Amino acid sequence: MDYAATTSESLSLVVQQANREDLDWFIAIHFNAGGGQGVEVYTYEGRQYQDAIDVCNNISSVLGIPNRGVKCGTGLYVIKRTKAKSMLIEVCFVDSDDADKYLSV
């Protein structure tokens, strides 16, 4: 989405667009913050989809950062409201040395 007045509006527009499409997956890619380290993937009810597990394993391996695993993202707007299977990928923590590893790849 190019423009939205609020975060809520932006999330709503993204979900509306996703739900208009016949998707195998809806994937959102983010960078985490908060002093942690590693990659994690959020799915509905923390479902352990092989694709989500593979994303964690591959990012962890390539960047050399901890694999925090697949977690419950049911409370996250885009996970909860998209019709397709969905995952929100938190690639790394931008406020740790994860970011340096990400930038060096």
C-alpha positions as CSV (number, residue, x, y, z in Angstrom):
1,M,0.0,0.0,0.0
2,D,1.4,3.4,-1.0
3,Y,-0.6,5.5,1.4
4,A,-2.8,5.2,4.5
5,A,-3.7,7.8,7.1
6,T,-3.2,5.3,10.0
7,T,-1.6,2.0,10.8
8,S,-5.1,0.5,11.2
9,E,-6.1,1.7,7.7
10,S,-2.9,0.4,6.2
11,L,-3.4,-3.1,7.7
12,S,-7.0,-3.1,6.6
13,L,-6.1,-2.2,3.0
14,V,-3.4,-4.9,2.9
15,V,-5.8,-7.5,4.1
16,Q,-8.5,-6.4,1.7
17,Q,-6.0,-6.7,-1.2
18,A,-4.8,-10.1,0.0
19,N,-8.4,-11.4,0.3
20,R,-9.3,-10.4,-3.2
21,E,-6.6,-12.8,-4.5
22,D,-6.5,-16.6,-4.7
23,L,-3.3,-17.0,-2.7
24,D,-1.4,-20.1,-1.6
25,W,0.3,-18.0,1.1
26,F,0.1,-14.4,2.4
27,I,3.5,-13.4,3.6
28,A,4.5,-10.3,5.4
29,I,8.2,-9.6,6.0
30,H,9.3,-7.4,8.9
31,F,12.3,-6.6,10.9
32,N,12.0,-7.0,14.7
33,A,13.2,-4.7,17.5
34,G,13.3,-4.9,21.2
35,G,16.7,-6.2,22.1
36,G,16.4,-9.8,21.1
37,Q,18.2,-11.9,18.5
38,G,17.2,-14.2,15.7
39,V,14.5,-15.0,13.2
40,E,10.9,-16.0,14.0
41,V,7.8,-16.7,12.0
42,Y,4.2,-16.1,13.2
43,T,1.4,-18.2,11.9
44,Y,-2.3,-18.7,12.9
45,E,-2.4,-20.6,16.2
46,G,1.4,-21.2,15.8
47,R,0.8,-23.8,13.2
48,Q,4.0,-25.6,12.4
49,Y,3.7,-25.4,8.6
50,Q,6.8,-27.0,6.9
51,D,7.2,-23.8,4.8
52,A,7.3,-21.6,8.0
53,I,9.8,-24.0,9.6
54,D,11.9,-24.0,6.5
55,V,11.9,-20.1,6.4
56,C,13.2,-20.0,10.0
57,N,15.8,-22.7,9.3
58,N,17.1,-21.0,6.1
59,I,17.3,-17.5,7.5
60,S,18.9,-18.7,10.6
61,S,21.5,-20.6,8.7
62,V,22.3,-18.0,6.1
63,L,22.6,-15.1,8.6
64,G,24.1,-17.2,11.4
65,I,21.5,-16.0,13.9
66,P,19.4,-17.9,16.4
67,N,16.3,-19.7,15.1
68,R,13.4,-18.6,17.5
69,G,11.0,-20.8,15.6
70,V,7.4,-20.7,14.6
71,K,5.1,-18.9,17.1
72,C,1.5,-18.1,17.6
73,G,0.5,-14.9,15.7
74,T,-3.3,-15.3,16.0
75,G,-3.6,-11.9,17.6
76,L,-1.8,-10.1,14.7
77,Y,-4.1,-8.3,12.4
78,V,-2.8,-9.7,9.1
79,I,-2.5,-13.3,10.4
80,K,-6.0,-13.2,11.9
81,R,-7.8,-11.7,9.0
82,T,-6.4,-13.0,5.8
83,K,-8.2,-15.9,4.2
84,A,-5.0,-17.6,2.9
85,K,-2.5,-19.4,5.1
86,S,-0.3,-16.6,6.3
87,M,3.0,-16.0,7.9
88,L,4.7,-12.9,9.3
89,I,8.4,-13.3,9.1
90,E,10.5,-11.3,11.5
91,V,13.8,-11.6,9.7
92,C,16.1,-10.3,12.4
93,F,16.4,-7.7,15.2
94,V,17.5,-4.3,13.8
95,D,18.7,-3.1,17.3
96,S,21.2,-5.9,17.8
97,D,24.2,-7.3,15.9
98,D,21.6,-9.3,13.8
99,A,21.4,-6.2,11.6
100,D,25.1,-6.3,10.9
101,K,24.9,-9.9,9.8
102,Y,21.9,-9.1,7.6
103,L,23.7,-6.2,5.9
104,S,26.8,-8.3,5.3
105,V,25.0,-11.0,3.3
